[in-house]
Amino acid sequence: MFPQPVSRGRTLIGRLPKGSDLMAEINRLCHEENIRLGKVQAIGAVSKAMVGFFLQESREYFSLEFDYYLEIISLQGNISIKDGVPFTHAHIALMNNEGKMIGGHLIEGTEVFSCEYIINEYMPEEDKTFHRVLDEETGLFMWPLK
């Protein structure tokens, strides 16, 4: 039942390679390091961005592509298990060269120009607690309520 106590695990700090896919690279790191529960944050810049917005009535994601340079003002997300593998759910706030903000749900297709990340690992008392399941009420894969 939530809230669920967790203890701190490792903290991973690093930089992603220029030209890599931001979401795919974070997921790859989590898979390689076996991060099953955690928090991710990052700053930097992208050469292009793909963000999503969940349409609540139709229960589907709408994606937006921004094919120009943007600064990563904030990337915040969590890591848990979906379909048996580490899964990152992250949102990103970006700024263009005129100071205008855009953002949304980070999806694959966002190309890294520069990116420094911090991943904090957590250890739950019960491993199954943070496995994503389909929530019928919202149509989203979320942590269970109980």
N, C-alpha and C positions, 0 to 999 in steps of 0.2 A: 504494500500500500504506500502511496505517496504522502508526504515527502519521504524519501528513502535516504538513509545515511550512507555516505561514501567516504573513502579515505583517499588521500592524494597518492598518485603514482609518480611516474616520471614527468619531466618537463622537457619537451623537444623544442629547440630553437634552431632556425636555419633560414636558408635562402633558396628560392625556387629558380630553376634555370630560365633564362630569357627564351621566349618562344614556346615555352611549355603551356599546356592547358591547365589553368588554375585549379579547377575543380578536380580534374582527373589526377593531377599531381598530389593534391591533398589526400584524395582517396587512396592513391598508391602508397603514400607514406604511412597512412594508418594501417593499411593491409600488411605492408612489410614489417612494421613495428608491432603489429598485433594490438593496436589501440582499439579496445572494445567499448570504451566509454571515455569521453573527454570533451574538452572545449578547445576551439581553434579561434585564433585571431590573427590578422595580418594587415600590413600596410604596404604601399608601393605604388606601382603604376601598371596599366595594361595598354596594349596596342589596339585591342578591340574587346568588346564585352558582349556577353549574352546573359540576360537576366530574365527571370520569369515572374509572372504574376498569376496567382491562383484565382480563377473565376469561380466564385462560391456557388452560384446558381447552377452552372453546367458541370461543376466539379472537374475542371481541367485546367492545365497550365497554359497560359498565353505567353509566348516568348518575344522578347524585344532584342534586336541586335543594334549595337552602336559600333560602327566601323571607323573609329578614330581614337586618338590617345586620350586617356582619362587617368586621373589620380585616384588611387584607392584611399578614401578618407577613413573607411572602417570596413573590416570584414569580421563578422562575428558568427559563430556557429557552434553546433554540438555534434558529437560523434557518438553513434550507438550502433547496434546491430540491426540489419535489415536483410532478410533472406539468408541469414547465416554468415554474412560478411560485414566488416566495418563500413558504415555509411555516414557521410557527412551531410548535414543539413545546415546550410549557411546562407546568410543574407549579406549583401554588399552595398555600400554607399560609395558613389563615384562622383567626381567633379570634373567638368570640362574646363577648357582654357578661358572661359568667360565667368567662371565661378558658379555655374549652374550645377545643381545636384540632380543625379538620377540614381536609381538603385532598384533592388528587388532581390528575389531568390536567385542565388548564384547557380548557374547551370553550365554544363560543358560547352566549350566554344569561346571562353574568355582567355585571351592570349596574354601571357605574362610579359611585361617589359622588365619590371623589377618587382621583387616581392620578398619581404621578410616575414616569417611566421613564428608563432608560438603555439605549441599544442600542449595543453595540460591534460595528463591522463588521470582518470579516477578509477577507483576500485570499489564496485558495489558489494554489499554484503551478500546479495543474491544475484547471480549472473543473469538470470532470465528477466529481471526487472526492467531492463532498458533495451529490450528487443522491440523494434517497431512492428506494430500490427495495424491492420486496416481499421480505422475508426468509421463505423457505418454512418454516424451522425454527420461527419464532415466530409467523408470521402478521402481523407488524408491518412498516410501511414504515420502513426504517432506512438508514443509510449503509452502503455495501458494505464488506465486510471487506478486499477487495483492490481 
